[in-house]
Amino acid sequence: MGALTSRLAALAPADTSVGYLLRLSRPRFWLYLAGPAAVGAVYAADGTADLVAPLAVGLFAYFLVPANVFLYGVNDVFDADIDTENPKKEDREVRYRGSRGVLVAVVASGALGAAFFPLLPPAGGAAMVAFLALAVEYSAPPLRFKTTPLLDSLSNGLYILPGVVAYAAIAGAVPPALAVAGGWLWTMAMHTFSAIPDIEPDRRAGIETTATVLGESRTYAYCAVVWALSAIVFGLLDPRLGALIAVYPLFTAWVARSSVAVDRAYWWFPVLNTVVGALLTMGGLWRLTYAA
């Protein structure tokens, strides 16, 4: 992802509208939404032809970039004031500029997601509605889940919903309940770990989150426990999945006991998540290719 960011910087400088929107969409995290969509499609497919169907390709493309513009754009609009205290906005991310063009792009990205409704079965449409609603209300009033401890963590199940949408689009039904539950737990822990570097900036801004309430050491413990629960749930579905997800509580324990700064460890997750997601996807592709 670092190489991708460098290429984006060369092709679209930050002082251009396109360059700013690309940075607002967090290129390092694009696969956090597109990855679940790919995994959902692979495990729903009856054959490789399903993976290149127009709807499957369109959903992957939407969750790769436009959905990230929508999710993080809403976040940046409503966090403009408190982001003045956030050091991540100095180099790896950008601060909201308050331009009308950005607002139009964010609204259009949400509308593009809604445009999939007529093409989706009821289960997929419901999952898309839930994704768009949580993407807004995580950051926006009146609910603004990100400022309510525990609900900030729970609401981040939105990251697994692209997988539900893609799975339903191909299979016509929701994924196994254990897969959804395990994925939801995984996203809860991932979100809360990502909030650890923001503990002090959030406290200075008067923002309460699960991480600010628990403090750093207990937040590590919370993440490890929730990730362990995720591994157990996935293990009930398939022991190999449980073993794969078990890397996360182990990694969390190592970071908590090591001298590695959490704000550095946080930026390793795009690589770790990409590797885990790739293994999940390859497992699904093996099933399609060799186990049929």
Secondary structure as the mmCIF struct_conf table of DSSP 4:
data_model
#
loop_
_struct_conf.conf_type_id
_struct_conf.id
_struct_conf.beg_label_comp_id
_struct_conf.beg_label_asym_id
_struct_conf.beg_label_seq_id
_struct_conf.end_label_comp_id
_struct_conf.end_label_asym_id
_struct_conf.end_label_seq_id
HELX_RH_AL_P HELX_RH_AL_P1 GLY A 2 LEU A 11
BEND BEND1 ALA A 12 ALA A 12
TURN_TY1_P TURN_TY1_P1 ALA A 14 ASP A 15
BEND BEND2 THR A 16 THR A 16
HELX_RH_AL_P HELX_RH_AL_P2 SER A 17 LEU A 24
TURN_TY1_P TURN_TY1_P2 SER A 25 SER A 25
HELX_RH_3T_P HELX_RH_3T_P1 PRO A 27 PHE A 29
TURN_TY1_P TURN_TY1_P3 TRP A 30 TRP A 30
HELX_RH_AL_P HELX_RH_AL_P3 LEU A 31 ALA A 44
BEND BEND3 ASP A 46 GLY A 47
HELX_RH_3T_P HELX_RH_3T_P2 THR A 48 VAL A 52
BEND BEND4 ALA A 53 ALA A 53
HELX_RH_AL_P HELX_RH_AL_P4 PRO A 54 LEU A 64
TURN_TY1_P TURN_TY1_P4 VAL A 65 VAL A 65
HELX_RH_AL_P HELX_RH_AL_P5 PRO A 66 PHE A 78
TURN_TY1_P TURN_TY1_P5 ASP A 79 ASP A 81
HELX_RH_3T_P HELX_RH_3T_P3 ILE A 82 GLU A 85
HELX_RH_3T_P HELX_RH_3T_P4 PRO A 87 GLU A 90
TURN_TY1_P TURN_TY1_P6 ASP A 91 ARG A 92
BEND BEND5 GLU A 93 GLU A 93
HELX_RH_AL_P HELX_RH_AL_P6 ARG A 100 ALA A 114
TURN_TY1_P TURN_TY1_P7 ALA A 115 PHE A 116
HELX_RH_3T_P HELX_RH_3T_P5 PHE A 117 LEU A 119
BEND BEND6 LEU A 120 LEU A 120
HELX_RH_AL_P HELX_RH_AL_P7 PRO A 122 GLU A 137
TURN_TY1_P TURN_TY1_P8 TYR A 138 SER A 139
BEND BEND7 ALA A 140 ALA A 140
TURN_TY1_P TURN_TY1_P9 PRO A 141 LEU A 143
HELX_RH_3T_P HELX_RH_3T_P6 PHE A 145 THR A 147
BEND BEND8 THR A 148 THR A 148
TURN_TY1_P TURN_TY1_P10 PRO A 149 LEU A 150
HELX_RH_AL_P HELX_RH_AL_P8 LEU A 151 LEU A 154
HELX_RH_3T_P HELX_RH_3T_P7 SER A 155 ILE A 160
HELX_RH_AL_P HELX_RH_AL_P9 LEU A 161 ALA A 171
BEND BEND9 GLY A 172 ALA A 173
HELX_LH_PP_P HELX_LH_PP_P1 VAL A 174 PRO A 176
HELX_RH_AL_P HELX_RH_AL_P10 ALA A 177 SER A 194
TURN_TY1_P TURN_TY1_P11 ALA A 195 ALA A 195
HELX_RH_3T_P HELX_RH_3T_P8 ILE A 196 ASP A 198
HELX_RH_AL_P HELX_RH_AL_P11 ILE A 199 ARG A 204
TURN_TY1_P TURN_TY1_P12 ALA A 205 GLY A 206
HELX_RH_AL_P HELX_RH_AL_P12 THR A 210 LEU A 237
HELX_RH_AL_P HELX_RH_AL_P13 PRO A 239 ILE A 245
TURN_TY1_P TURN_TY1_P13 ALA A 246 ALA A 246
HELX_RH_AL_P HELX_RH_AL_P14 VAL A 247 ARG A 257
BEND BEND10 SER A 258 SER A 259
HELX_RH_AL_P HELX_RH_AL_P15 VAL A 262 ALA A 265
HELX_RH_3T_P HELX_RH_3T_P9 TYR A 266 TRP A 268
HELX_RH_AL_P HELX_RH_AL_P16 PHE A 269 TYR A 290
#
